[in-house]
Every structure is written in structure tokens, then in C-alpha cells.
Amino acid sequence: IQRCMEEEFQDSTMLIIAHRMQTIRHCDKIIVLEKGRLVEFDSPQVLANNPNSYYNKVVRKMQQEN
């Protein structure tokens, strides 16, 4: 399904609600919500490179677990 989304819908706007980081790693933009409120919005690369980013913290935690 992910490969199909990446290949067939690359020129489309999609709203993806995900709990797995793998699902959203190829997205152009990510909206991070916490308790129903917008926490941050940017590209995965920008968020991952920001040490204060909620997204960055989740990515680092996942890397430590693996």
C-alpha cells in the first residue's frame, strides 16, 4: 500500500493519519498534533534536523529502541 501511495499519488495531495513514522517519511509536509492541537508543521527533513522538534524527539527515541 505504501509503495502504491508513493508511486501512484506522487502528484496528488493526500491527508495521511499515521502512527508509524515509516508511513510519513516520504511526505512533503508533516503536521504534528498533540492532544488535538497543532504542535508543528514543516517538511520531515526540517523537523528531523530541529533538536527542539517533537518529531525529532520521536525519531531519536525510535532509533534508540532499535
All heavy atoms as TSV, in Angstrom:
chain	resi	resn	atom	element	x	y	z
A	1	ILE	N	N	0.831	-1.189	0.000
A	1	ILE	CA	C	0.000	0.000	0.000
A	1	ILE	C	C	0.871	1.246	0.000
A	1	ILE	O	O	0.602	2.191	-0.732
A	1	ILE	CB	C	-0.971	-0.003	1.206
A	1	ILE	CG1	C	-2.003	-1.117	1.031
A	1	ILE	CG2	C	-1.669	1.336	1.336
A	1	ILE	CD1	C	-2.908	-1.316	2.219
A	2	GLN	N	N	1.919	1.249	0.833
A	2	GLN	CA	C	2.801	2.424	0.886
A	2	GLN	C	C	3.476	2.681	-0.448
A	2	GLN	O	O	3.552	3.820	-0.894
A	2	GLN	CB	C	3.857	2.248	1.971
A	2	GLN	CG	C	3.432	2.832	3.281
A	2	GLN	CD	C	4.533	2.696	4.300
A	2	GLN	OE1	O	4.559	1.731	5.039
A	2	GLN	NE2	N	5.430	3.646	4.319
A	3	ARG	N	N	3.963	1.638	-1.082
A	3	ARG	CA	C	4.626	1.805	-2.373
A	3	ARG	C	C	3.632	2.353	-3.394
A	3	ARG	O	O	3.965	3.254	-4.173
A	3	ARG	CB	C	5.231	0.496	-2.858
A	3	ARG	CG	C	6.053	0.687	-4.109
A	3	ARG	CD	C	6.868	-0.525	-4.509
A	3	ARG	NE	N	6.030	-1.703	-4.684
A	3	ARG	CZ	C	6.224	-2.858	-4.033
A	3	ARG	NH1	N	7.210	-2.981	-3.181
A	3	ARG	NH2	N	5.436	-3.881	-4.223
A	4	CYS	N	N	2.424	1.868	-3.385
A	4	CYS	CA	C	1.385	2.363	-4.283
A	4	CYS	C	C	1.120	3.847	-4.020
A	4	CYS	O	O	1.018	4.637	-4.960
A	4	CYS	CB	C	0.099	1.565	-4.105
A	4	CYS	SG	S	-1.277	2.181	-5.085
A	5	MET	N	N	1.025	4.227	-2.763
A	5	MET	CA	C	0.799	5.634	-2.415
A	5	MET	C	C	1.948	6.503	-2.922
A	5	MET	O	O	1.721	7.579	-3.470
A	5	MET	CB	C	0.652	5.790	-0.902
A	5	MET	CG	C	-0.657	5.272	-0.375
A	5	MET	SD	S	-0.804	5.216	1.430
A	5	MET	CE	C	0.084	6.597	2.014
A	6	GLU	N	N	3.168	6.043	-2.751
A	6	GLU	CA	C	4.340	6.811	-3.156
A	6	GLU	C	C	4.434	6.943	-4.674
A	6	GLU	O	O	4.799	7.989	-5.188
A	6	GLU	CB	C	5.616	6.162	-2.613
A	6	GLU	CG	C	5.735	6.240	-1.114
A	6	GLU	CD	C	6.855	5.386	-0.564
A	6	GLU	OE1	O	7.671	4.872	-1.360
A	6	GLU	OE2	O	6.915	5.210	0.660
A	7	GLU	N	N	4.083	5.885	-5.380
A	7	GLU	CA	C	4.240	5.886	-6.834
A	7	GLU	C	C	3.035	6.485	-7.562
A	7	GLU	O	O	3.190	7.322	-8.444
A	7	GLU	CB	C	4.481	4.459	-7.337
A	7	GLU	CG	C	5.807	3.886	-6.872
A	7	GLU	CD	C	5.963	2.419	-7.190
A	7	GLU	OE1	O	5.048	1.814	-7.811
A	7	GLU	OE2	O	6.994	1.844	-6.805
A	8	GLU	N	N	1.856	6.051	-7.217
A	8	GLU	CA	C	0.657	6.422	-7.967
A	8	GLU	C	C	0.088	7.790	-7.602
A	8	GLU	O	O	-0.623	8.387	-8.393
A	8	GLU	CB	C	-0.426	5.350	-7.793
A	8	GLU	CG	C	-0.018	3.972	-8.259
A	8	GLU	CD	C	0.313	3.915	-9.745
A	8	GLU	OE1	O	-0.337	4.622	-10.544
A	8	GLU	OE2	O	1.246	3.163	-10.107
A	9	PHE	N	N	0.370	8.260	-6.415
A	9	PHE	CA	C	-0.221	9.514	-5.959
A	9	PHE	C	C	0.824	10.601	-5.709
A	9	PHE	O	O	0.575	11.548	-4.983
A	9	PHE	CB	C	-1.037	9.274	-4.681
A	9	PHE	CG	C	-2.195	8.345	-4.883
A	9	PHE	CD1	C	-2.116	7.025	-4.474
A	9	PHE	CD2	C	-3.355	8.783	-5.489
A	9	PHE	CE1	C	-3.191	6.159	-4.659
A	9	PHE	CE2	C	-4.430	7.931	-5.678
A	9	PHE	CZ	C	-4.343	6.614	-5.272
A	10	GLN	N	N	1.976	10.484	-6.341
A	10	GLN	CA	C	3.049	11.436	-6.082
A	10	GLN	C	C	2.709	12.862	-6.502
A	10	GLN	O	O	3.271	13.814	-5.985
A	10	GLN	CB	C	4.348	10.976	-6.714
A	10	GLN	CG	C	4.326	10.837	-8.204
A	10	GLN	CD	C	5.636	10.298	-8.724
A	10	GLN	OE1	O	6.697	10.696	-8.259
A	10	GLN	NE2	N	5.566	9.382	-9.674
A	11	ASP	N	N	1.777	13.039	-7.423
A	11	ASP	CA	C	1.373	14.381	-7.849
A	11	ASP	C	C	0.035	14.789	-7.248
A	11	ASP	O	O	-0.613	15.710	-7.739
A	11	ASP	CB	C	1.294	14.443	-9.377
A	11	ASP	CG	C	2.654	14.252	-10.024
A	11	ASP	OD1	O	3.650	14.709	-9.437
A	11	ASP	OD2	O	2.716	13.650	-11.111
A	12	SER	N	N	-0.383	14.115	-6.206
A	12	SER	CA	C	-1.674	14.377	-5.566
A	12	SER	C	C	-1.474	14.870	-4.143
A	12	SER	O	O	-0.435	14.641	-3.532
A	12	SER	CB	C	-2.504	13.086	-5.518
A	12	SER	OG	O	-2.703	12.575	-6.808
A	13	THR	N	N	-2.485	15.538	-3.644
A	13	THR	CA	C	-2.483	15.932	-2.238
A	13	THR	C	C	-3.211	14.850	-1.458
A	13	THR	O	O	-4.330	14.486	-1.801
A	13	THR	CB	C	-3.201	17.280	-2.048
A	13	THR	OG1	O	-2.495	18.266	-2.796
A	13	THR	CG2	C	-3.260	17.659	-0.581
A	14	MET	N	N	-2.557	14.327	-0.429
A	14	MET	CA	C	-3.161	13.289	0.399
A	14	MET	C	C	-3.075	13.706	1.859
A	14	MET	O	O	-2.111	14.355	2.261
A	14	MET	CB	C	-2.431	11.952	0.236
A	14	MET	CG	C	-2.551	11.363	-1.128
A	14	MET	SD	S	-1.920	9.666	-1.234
A	14	MET	CE	C	-0.273	9.811	-0.626
A	15	LEU	N	N	-4.059	13.335	2.598
A	15	LEU	CA	C	-4.046	13.513	4.043
A	15	LEU	C	C	-3.858	12.127	4.638
A	15	LEU	O	O	-4.689	11.241	4.450
A	15	LEU	CB	C	-5.355	14.132	4.531
A	15	LEU	CG	C	-5.499	14.280	6.028
A	15	LEU	CD1	C	-4.431	15.232	6.558
A	15	LEU	CD2	C	-6.870	14.793	6.358
A	16	ILE	N	N	-2.733	11.942	5.312
A	16	ILE	CA	C	-2.402	10.637	5.884
A	16	ILE	C	C	-2.367	10.780	7.396
A	16	ILE	O	O	-1.635	11.619	7.923
A	16	ILE	CB	C	-1.030	10.143	5.379
A	16	ILE	CG1	C	-1.026	10.051	3.858
A	16	ILE	CG2	C	-0.662	8.815	6.025
A	16	ILE	CD1	C	0.343	9.801	3.262
A	17	ILE	N	N	-3.133	9.979	8.066
A	17	ILE	CA	C	-3.092	9.945	9.528
A	17	ILE	C	C	-2.310	8.688	9.882
A	17	ILE	O	O	-2.708	7.585	9.519
A	17	ILE	CB	C	-4.506	9.923	10.128
A	17	ILE	CG1	C	-5.243	11.182	9.698
A	17	ILE	CG2	C	-4.435	9.783	11.648
A	17	ILE	CD1	C	-6.705	11.192	10.041
A	18	ALA	N	N	-1.187	8.879	10.570
A	18	ALA	CA	C	-0.285	7.755	10.784
A	18	ALA	C	C	0.212	7.710	12.220
A	18	ALA	O	O	0.368	8.733	12.866
A	18	ALA	CB	C	0.897	7.864	9.840
A	19	HIS	N	N	0.473	6.511	12.655
A	19	HIS	CA	C	1.090	6.291	13.960
A	19	HIS	C	C	2.506	5.747	13.788
A	19	HIS	O	O	3.271	5.731	14.735
A	19	HIS	CB	C	0.262	5.320	14.796
A	19	HIS	CG	C	-1.062	5.880	15.178
A	19	HIS	ND1	N	-1.225	6.726	16.243
A	19	HIS	CD2	C	-2.272	5.757	14.610
A	19	HIS	CE1	C	-2.485	7.079	16.332
A	19	HIS	NE2	N	-3.146	6.502	15.341
A	20	ARG	N	N	2.817	5.323	12.578
A	20	ARG	CA	C	4.155	4.801	12.289
A	20	ARG	C	C	4.929	5.820	11.483
A	20	ARG	O	O	4.444	6.348	10.490
A	20	ARG	CB	C	4.049	3.497	11.505
A	20	ARG	CG	C	3.469	2.371	12.296
A	20	ARG	CD	C	3.362	1.100	11.496
A	20	ARG	NE	N	4.227	1.116	10.318
A	20	ARG	CZ	C	4.156	0.237	9.349
A	20	ARG	NH1	N	3.270	-0.726	9.393
A	20	ARG	NH2	N	4.969	0.313	8.304
A	21	MET	N	N	6.146	6.093	11.879
A	21	MET	CA	C	6.986	7.068	11.195
A	21	MET	C	C	7.277	6.631	9.764
A	21	MET	O	O	7.401	7.462	8.871
A	21	MET	CB	C	8.290	7.266	11.955
A	21	MET	CG	C	8.090	7.722	13.379
A	21	MET	SD	S	7.162	9.238	13.486
A	21	MET	CE	C	8.492	10.383	13.357
A	22	GLN	N	N	7.391	5.346	9.542
A	22	GLN	CA	C	7.665	4.807	8.211
A	22	GLN	C	C	6.606	5.261	7.203
A	22	GLN	O	O	6.919	5.512	6.042
A	22	GLN	CB	C	7.693	3.272	8.288
A	22	GLN	CG	C	8.024	2.581	7.009
A	22	GLN	CD	C	9.481	2.699	6.644
A	22	GLN	OE1	O	10.302	3.146	7.431
A	22	GLN	NE2	N	9.819	2.315	5.439
A	23	THR	N	N	5.385	5.409	7.654
A	23	THR	CA	C	4.278	5.780	6.772
A	23	THR	C	C	4.424	7.188	6.225
A	23	THR	O	O	4.009	7.464	5.105
A	23	THR	CB	C	2.938	5.660	7.524
A	23	THR	OG1	O	2.831	4.342	8.081
A	23	THR	CG2	C	1.759	5.909	6.629
A	24	ILE	N	N	5.038	8.091	6.963
A	24	ILE	CA	C	5.071	9.503	6.565
A	24	ILE	C	C	6.444	10.012	6.149
A	24	ILE	O	O	6.594	11.173	5.815
A	24	ILE	CB	C	4.531	10.401	7.703
A	24	ILE	CG1	C	5.356	10.229	8.973
A	24	ILE	CG2	C	3.061	10.129	7.929
A	24	ILE	CD1	C	4.997	11.196	10.078
A	25	ARG	N	N	7.430	9.156	6.111
A	25	ARG	CA	C	8.801	9.617	5.851
A	25	ARG	C	C	8.981	10.234	4.469
A	25	ARG	O	O	9.888	11.022	4.256
A	25	ARG	CB	C	9.805	8.500	6.068
A	25	ARG	CG	C	9.686	7.394	5.074
A	25	ARG	CD	C	10.607	6.237	5.420
A	25	ARG	NE	N	10.256	5.121	4.569
A	25	ARG	CZ	C	11.069	4.578	3.705
A	25	ARG	NH1	N	12.300	5.000	3.624
A	25	ARG	NH2	N	10.671	3.591	2.948
A	26	HIS	N	N	8.128	9.895	3.490
A	26	HIS	CA	C	8.264	10.443	2.139
A	26	HIS	C	C	7.316	11.610	1.883
A	26	HIS	O	O	7.250	12.101	0.763
A	26	HIS	CB	C	8.018	9.354	1.095
A	26	HIS	CG	C	9.061	8.288	1.095
A	26	HIS	ND1	N	10.368	8.527	0.734
A	26	HIS	CD2	C	9.004	6.991	1.431
A	26	HIS	CE1	C	11.066	7.410	0.830
A	26	HIS	NE2	N	10.264	6.466	1.262
A	27	CYS	N	N	6.625	12.058	2.894
A	27	CYS	CA	C	5.688	13.168	2.719
A	27	CYS	C	C	6.443	14.488	2.525
A	27	CYS	O	O	7.560	14.652	2.999
A	27	CYS	CB	C	4.774	13.284	3.935
A	27	CYS	SG	S	3.629	11.904	4.098
A	28	ASP	N	N	5.805	15.412	1.832
A	28	ASP	CA	C	6.403	16.738	1.634
A	28	ASP	C	C	6.311	17.578	2.900
A	28	ASP	O	O	7.225	18.312	3.235
A	28	ASP	CB	C	5.699	17.492	0.510
A	28	ASP	CG	C	5.893	16.821	-0.837
A	28	ASP	OD1	O	6.982	16.273	-1.075
A	28	ASP	OD2	O	4.958	16.849	-1.647
A	29	LYS	N	N	5.192	17.472	3.599
A	29	LYS	CA	C	4.956	18.243	4.826
A	29	LYS	C	C	4.317	17.337	5.870
A	29	LYS	O	O	3.582	16.416	5.541
A	29	LYS	CB	C	4.012	19.422	4.575
A	29	LYS	CG	C	4.514	20.439	3.586
A	29	LYS	CD	C	5.616	21.277	4.181
A	29	LYS	CE	C	6.045	22.329	3.169
A	29	LYS	NZ	N	7.168	23.088	3.603
A	30	ILE	N	N	4.604	17.647	7.117
A	30	ILE	CA	C	4.041	16.901	8.239
A	30	ILE	C	C	3.411	17.887	9.211
A	30	ILE	O	O	4.008	18.914	9.534
A	30	ILE	CB	C	5.131	16.087	8.976
A	30	ILE	CG1	C	5.707	15.021	8.051
A	30	ILE	CG2	C	4.576	15.464	10.247
A	30	ILE	CD1	C	6.838	14.235	8.666
A	31	ILE	N	N	2.221	17.552	9.640
A	31	ILE	CA	C	1.556	18.291	10.712
A	31	ILE	C	C	1.603	17.392	11.937
A	31	ILE	O	O	1.164	16.245	11.882
A	31	ILE	CB	C	0.088	18.610	10.366
A	31	ILE	CG1	C	0.008	19.539	9.165
A	31	ILE	CG2	C	-0.634	19.199	11.572
A	31	ILE	CD1	C	-1.399	19.758	8.651
A	32	VAL	N	N	2.141	17.890	13.024
A	32	VAL	CA	C	2.205	17.126	14.264
A	32	VAL	C	C	1.160	17.702	15.221
A	32	VAL	O	O	1.161	18.897	15.503
A	32	VAL	CB	C	3.610	17.188	14.906
A	32	VAL	CG1	C	3.635	16.398	16.205
A	32	VAL	CG2	C	4.662	16.665	13.938
A	33	LEU	N	N	0.282	16.826	15.680
A	33	LEU	CA	C	-0.749	17.215	16.641
A	33	LEU	C	C	-0.472	16.529	17.967
A	33	LEU	O	O	-0.044	15.380	17.997
A	33	LEU	CB	C	-2.135	16.796	16.147
A	33	LEU	CG	C	-2.598	17.351	14.812
A	33	LEU	CD1	C	-3.914	16.695	14.404
A	33	LEU	CD2	C	-2.763	18.848	14.887
A	34	GLU	N	N	-0.727	17.244	19.029
A	34	GLU	CA	C	-0.644	16.657	20.364
A	34	GLU	C	C	-1.855	17.141	21.143
A	34	GLU	O	O	-2.084	18.353	21.254
A	34	GLU	CB	C	0.647	17.060	21.071
A	34	GLU	CG	C	0.784	16.385	22.428
A	34	GLU	CD	C	2.111	16.698	23.081
A	34	GLU	OE1	O	2.645	17.793	22.867
A	34	GLU	OE2	O	2.591	15.835	23.827
A	35	LYS	N	N	-2.632	16.192	21.636
A	35	LYS	CA	C	-3.861	16.495	22.368
A	35	LYS	C	C	-4.793	17.394	21.544
A	35	LYS	O	O	-5.413	18.318	22.055
A	35	LYS	CB	C	-3.548	17.134	23.715
A	35	LYS	CG	C	-2.766	16.213	24.637
A	35	LYS	CD	C	-2.468	16.866	25.956
A	35	LYS	CE	C	-1.636	15.927	26.809
A	35	LYS	NZ	N	-1.234	16.557	28.070
A	36	GLY	N	N	-4.830	17.143	20.226
A	36	GLY	CA	C	-5.714	17.874	19.344
A	36	GLY	C	C	-5.239	19.253	18.941
A	36	GLY	O	O	-5.954	19.983	18.263
A	37	ARG	N	N	-4.038	19.617	19.320
A	37	ARG	CA	C	-3.509	20.949	18.983
A	37	ARG	C	C	-2.302	20.824	18.057
A	37	ARG	O	O	-1.494	19.913	18.196
A	37	ARG	CB	C	-3.096	21.696	20.238
A	37	ARG	CG	C	-4.284	22.012	21.120
A	37	ARG	CD	C	-3.855	22.871	22.287
A	37	ARG	NE	N	-5.004	23.126	23.119
A	37	ARG	CZ	C	-5.579	24.311	23.238
A	37	ARG	NH1	N	-5.100	25.341	22.590
A	37	ARG	NH2	N	-6.622	24.464	24.011
A	38	LEU	N	N	-2.197	21.796	17.155
A	38	LEU	CA	C	-1.063	21.830	16.243
A	38	LEU	C	C	0.216	22.132	17.022
A	38	LEU	O	O	0.302	23.139	17.715
A	38	LEU	CB	C	-1.279	22.913	15.174
A	38	LEU	CG	C	-0.136	23.133	14.209
A	38	LEU	CD1	C	0.049	21.927	13.294
A	38	LEU	CD2	C	-0.385	24.375	13.385
A	39	VAL	N	N	1.171	21.232	16.925
A	39	VAL	CA	C	2.447	21.402	17.610
A	39	VAL	C	C	3.499	21.937	16.643
A	39	VAL	O	O	4.284	22.814	16.991
A	39	VAL	CB	C	2.918	20.064	18.234
A	39	VAL	CG1	C	4.268	20.209	18.888
A	39	VAL	CG2	C	1.900	19.552	19.225
A	40	GLU	N	N	3.518	21.394	15.419
A	40	GLU	CA	C	4.483	21.850	14.429
A	40	GLU	C	C	4.039	21.431	13.036
A	40	GLU	O	O	3.247	20.511	12.872
A	40	GLU	CB	C	5.884	21.336	14.729
A	40	GLU	CG	C	5.983	19.838	14.890
A	40	GLU	CD	C	7.265	19.410	15.564
A	40	GLU	OE1	O	7.965	20.246	16.149
A	40	GLU	OE2	O	7.573	18.215	15.505
A	41	PHE	N	N	4.579	22.141	12.038
A	41	PHE	CA	C	4.253	21.882	10.645
A	41	PHE	C	C	5.457	22.251	9.793
A	41	PHE	O	O	5.925	23.386	9.819
A	41	PHE	CB	C	3.047	22.727	10.222
A	41	PHE	CG	C	2.765	22.709	8.747
A	41	PHE	CD1	C	2.243	21.573	8.154
A	41	PHE	CD2	C	3.013	23.815	7.973
A	41	PHE	CE1	C	1.972	21.555	6.792
A	41	PHE	CE2	C	2.752	23.813	6.604
A	41	PHE	CZ	C	2.224	22.675	6.021
A	42	ASP	N	N	5.999	21.260	9.076
A	42	ASP	CA	C	7.121	21.511	8.174
A	42	ASP	C	C	7.443	20.215	7.437
A	42	ASP	O	O	6.739	19.214	7.595
A	42	ASP	CB	C	8.347	22.004	8.946
A	42	ASP	CG	C	9.152	23.028	8.152
A	42	ASP	OD1	O	9.270	22.867	6.916
A	42	ASP	OD2	O	9.645	23.980	8.762
A	43	SER	N	N	8.523	20.221	6.684
A	43	SER	CA	C	8.947	19.008	5.983
A	43	SER	C	C	9.577	18.045	6.995
A	43	SER	O	O	10.089	18.472	8.041
A	43	SER	CB	C	9.958	19.349	4.890
A	43	SER	OG	O	11.178	19.741	5.463
A	44	PRO	N	N	9.571	16.752	6.700
A	44	PRO	CA	C	10.200	15.795	7.615
A	44	PRO	C	C	11.673	16.108	7.864
A	44	PRO	O	O	12.164	15.956	8.975
A	44	PRO	CB	C	10.048	14.448	6.905
A	44	PRO	CG	C	8.998	14.641	5.891
A	44	PRO	CD	C	8.959	16.090	5.554
A	45	GLN	N	N	12.374	16.588	6.828
A	45	GLN	CA	C	13.795	16.884	6.964
A	45	GLN	C	C	14.026	18.041	7.930
A	45	GLN	O	O	14.916	17.983	8.784
A	45	GLN	CB	C	14.413	17.217	5.597
A	45	GLN	CG	C	14.390	16.075	4.614
A	45	GLN	CD	C	13.033	15.897	3.920
A	45	GLN	OE1	O	12.174	16.767	3.966
A	45	GLN	NE2	N	12.845	14.760	3.295
A	46	VAL	N	N	13.233	19.096	7.789
A	46	VAL	CA	C	13.397	20.256	8.674
A	46	VAL	C	C	13.074	19.871	10.109
A	46	VAL	O	O	13.807	20.197	11.037
A	46	VAL	CB	C	12.515	21.436	8.198
A	46	VAL	CG1	C	12.457	22.537	9.244
A	46	VAL	CG2	C	13.036	21.985	6.881
A	47	LEU	N	N	11.980	19.148	10.293
A	47	LEU	CA	C	11.591	18.747	11.648
A	47	LEU	C	C	12.617	17.794	12.261
A	47	LEU	O	O	12.949	17.909	13.440
A	47	LEU	CB	C	10.205	18.103	11.638
A	47	LEU	CG	C	9.055	19.029	11.241
A	47	LEU	CD1	C	7.750	18.255	11.168
A	47	LEU	CD2	C	8.938	20.206	12.187
A	48	ALA	N	N	13.129	16.876	11.466
A	48	ALA	CA	C	14.111	15.909	11.983
A	48	ALA	C	C	15.423	16.585	12.362
A	48	ALA	O	O	16.121	16.131	13.269
A	48	ALA	CB	C	14.358	14.814	10.948
A	49	ASN	N	N	15.759	17.674	11.684
A	49	ASN	CA	C	17.012	18.377	11.970
A	49	ASN	C	C	16.890	19.424	13.067
A	49	ASN	O	O	17.899	20.014	13.457
A	49	ASN	CB	C	17.545	19.029	10.695
A	49	ASN	CG	C	18.033	18.009	9.699
A	49	ASN	OD1	O	18.543	16.961	10.071
A	49	ASN	ND2	N	17.854	18.296	8.437
A	50	ASN	N	N	15.694	19.642	13.563
A	50	ASN	CA	C	15.480	20.610	14.644
A	50	ASN	C	C	15.503	19.862	15.980
A	50	ASN	O	O	14.590	19.099	16.274
A	50	ASN	CB	C	14.135	21.317	14.449
A	50	ASN	CG	C	13.817	22.283	15.557
A	50	ASN	OD1	O	14.498	22.357	16.571
A	50	ASN	ND2	N	12.736	23.023	15.375
A	51	PRO	N	N	16.525	20.066	16.805
A	51	PRO	CA	C	16.625	19.321	18.064
A	51	PRO	C	C	15.486	19.605	19.039
A	51	PRO	O	O	15.239	18.819	19.945
A	51	PRO	CB	C	17.967	19.759	18.647
A	51	PRO	CG	C	18.325	21.007	17.939
A	51	PRO	CD	C	17.625	20.995	16.607
A	52	ASN	N	N	14.755	20.697	18.843
A	52	ASN	CA	C	13.636	21.019	19.718
A	52	ASN	C	C	12.298	20.526	19.180
A	52	ASN	O	O	11.261	20.737	19.800
A	52	ASN	CB	C	13.556	22.536	19.929
A	52	ASN	CG	C	14.803	23.063	20.601
A	52	ASN	OD1	O	15.317	22.453	21.532
A	52	ASN	ND2	N	15.304	24.172	20.116
A	53	SER	N	N	12.329	19.871	18.037
A	53	SER	CA	C	11.120	19.406	17.380
A	53	SER	C	C	10.556	18.160	18.065
A	53	SER	O	O	11.294	17.244	18.435
A	53	SER	CB	C	11.431	19.098	15.916
A	53	SER	OG	O	10.423	18.324	15.335
A	54	TYR	N	N	9.256	18.122	18.196
A	54	TYR	CA	C	8.566	16.935	18.728
A	54	TYR	C	C	8.856	15.746	17.812
A	54	TYR	O	O	9.149	14.651	18.274
A	54	TYR	CB	C	7.068	17.216	18.808
A	54	TYR	CG	C	6.259	16.105	19.428
A	54	TYR	CD1	C	6.079	16.040	20.803
A	54	TYR	CD2	C	5.671	15.133	18.644
A	54	TYR	CE1	C	5.340	15.028	21.377
A	54	TYR	CE2	C	4.930	14.115	19.198
A	54	TYR	CZ	C	4.770	14.066	20.561
A	54	TYR	OH	O	4.037	13.055	21.124
A	55	TYR	N	N	8.799	15.979	16.514
A	55	TYR	CA	C	9.072	14.936	15.522
A	55	TYR	C	C	10.485	14.392	15.704
A	55	TYR	O	O	10.702	13.182	15.695
A	55	TYR	CB	C	8.888	15.520	14.125
A	55	TYR	CG	C	9.140	14.571	12.989
A	55	TYR	CD1	C	8.180	13.669	12.584
A	55	TYR	CD2	C	10.351	14.597	12.300
A	55	TYR	CE1	C	8.404	12.803	11.531
A	55	TYR	CE2	C	10.590	13.741	11.238
A	55	TYR	CZ	C	9.621	12.847	10.859
A	55	TYR	OH	O	9.846	11.996	9.822
A	56	ASN	N	N	11.460	15.276	15.887
A	56	ASN	CA	C	12.845	14.877	16.098
A	56	ASN	C	C	12.963	13.980	17.329
A	56	ASN	O	O	13.661	12.969	17.299
A	56	ASN	CB	C	13.728	16.116	16.258
A	56	ASN	CG	C	15.162	15.785	16.588
A	56	ASN	OD1	O	15.458	15.282	17.667
A	56	ASN	ND2	N	16.057	16.084	15.673
A	57	LYS	N	N	12.295	14.350	18.385
A	57	LYS	CA	C	12.361	13.563	19.624
A	57	LYS	C	C	11.800	12.161	19.427
A	57	LYS	O	O	12.354	11.183	19.929
A	57	LYS	CB	C	11.622	14.293	20.740
A	57	LYS	CG	C	12.328	15.560	21.170
A	57	LYS	CD	C	11.524	16.349	22.165
A	57	LYS	CE	C	12.209	17.692	22.401
A	57	LYS	NZ	N	11.404	18.598	23.192
A	58	VAL	N	N	10.725	12.054	18.676
A	58	VAL	CA	C	10.127	10.740	18.401
A	58	VAL	C	C	11.070	9.910	17.537
A	58	VAL	O	O	11.276	8.721	17.796
A	58	VAL	CB	C	8.741	10.893	17.746
A	58	VAL	CG1	C	8.208	9.554	17.277
A	58	VAL	CG2	C	7.763	11.557	18.703
A	59	VAL	N	N	11.664	10.527	16.517
A	59	VAL	CA	C	12.604	9.818	15.641
A	59	VAL	C	C	13.796	9.321	16.449
A	59	VAL	O	O	14.208	8.166	16.318
A	59	VAL	CB	C	13.072	10.725	14.478
A	59	VAL	CG1	C	14.232	10.103	13.722
A	59	VAL	CG2	C	11.924	11.033	13.542
A	60	ARG	N	N	14.360	10.168	17.304
A	60	ARG	CA	C	15.522	9.757	18.130
A	60	ARG	C	C	15.137	8.621	19.077
A	60	ARG	O	O	15.910	7.666	19.262
A	60	ARG	CB	C	16.066	10.929	18.920
A	60	ARG	CG	C	16.905	11.864	18.056
A	60	ARG	CD	C	17.592	12.917	18.866
A	60	ARG	NE	N	16.555	13.808	19.394
A	60	ARG	CZ	C	16.657	14.521	20.495
A	60	ARG	NH1	N	17.756	14.492	21.202
A	60	ARG	NH2	N	15.688	15.303	20.892
A	61	LYS	N	N	13.964	8.692	19.656
A	61	LYS	CA	C	13.511	7.634	20.575
A	61	LYS	C	C	13.388	6.308	19.838
A	61	LYS	O	O	13.811	5.276	20.347
A	61	LYS	CB	C	12.180	8.026	21.205
A	61	LYS	CG	C	11.666	7.014	22.183
A	61	LYS	CD	C	10.373	7.445	22.830
A	61	LYS	CE	C	9.896	6.374	23.769
A	61	LYS	NZ	N	8.585	6.680	24.331
A	62	MET	N	N	12.846	6.355	18.634
A	62	MET	CA	C	12.718	5.132	17.845
A	62	MET	C	C	14.082	4.555	17.475
A	62	MET	O	O	14.273	3.340	17.491
A	62	MET	CB	C	11.909	5.408	16.587
A	62	MET	CG	C	10.443	5.651	16.852
A	62	MET	SD	S	9.532	6.008	15.340
A	62	MET	CE	C	9.951	4.624	14.338
A	63	GLN	N	N	15.046	5.418	17.169
A	63	GLN	CA	C	16.382	4.949	16.822
A	63	GLN	C	C	17.064	4.301	18.016
A	63	GLN	O	O	17.799	3.336	17.863
A	63	GLN	CB	C	17.229	6.108	16.285
A	63	GLN	CG	C	16.787	6.593	14.937
A	63	GLN	CD	C	17.483	7.862	14.494
A	63	GLN	OE1	O	18.070	8.583	15.309
A	63	GLN	NE2	N	17.402	8.175	13.221
A	64	GLN	N	N	16.824	4.826	19.220
A	64	GLN	CA	C	17.413	4.250	20.427
A	64	GLN	C	C	16.820	2.870	20.725
A	64	GLN	O	O	17.513	2.009	21.244
A	64	GLN	CB	C	17.182	5.171	21.607
A	64	GLN	CG	C	17.971	6.453	21.529
A	64	GLN	CD	C	17.597	7.432	22.622
A	64	GLN	OE1	O	16.639	7.221	23.360
A	64	GLN	NE2	N	18.342	8.521	22.711
A	65	GLU	N	N	15.556	2.678	20.380
A	65	GLU	CA	C	14.884	1.414	20.641
A	65	GLU	C	C	15.333	0.330	19.685
A	65	GLU	O	O	15.227	-0.841	19.980
A	65	GLU	CB	C	13.364	1.585	20.565
A	65	GLU	CG	C	12.820	2.435	21.689
A	65	GLU	CD	C	11.341	2.739	21.542
A	65	GLU	OE1	O	10.724	2.319	20.525
A	65	GLU	OE2	O	10.785	3.379	22.440
A	66	ASN	N	N	15.855	0.729	18.517
A	66	ASN	CA	C	16.278	-0.270	17.509
A	66	ASN	C	C	17.704	-0.563	17.651
A	66	ASN	O	O	18.579	-0.691	17.999
A	66	ASN	CB	C	15.998	0.231	16.096
A	66	ASN	CG	C	14.516	0.269	15.825
A	66	ASN	OD1	O	13.764	-0.507	16.369
A	66	ASN	ND2	N	14.111	1.187	14.975
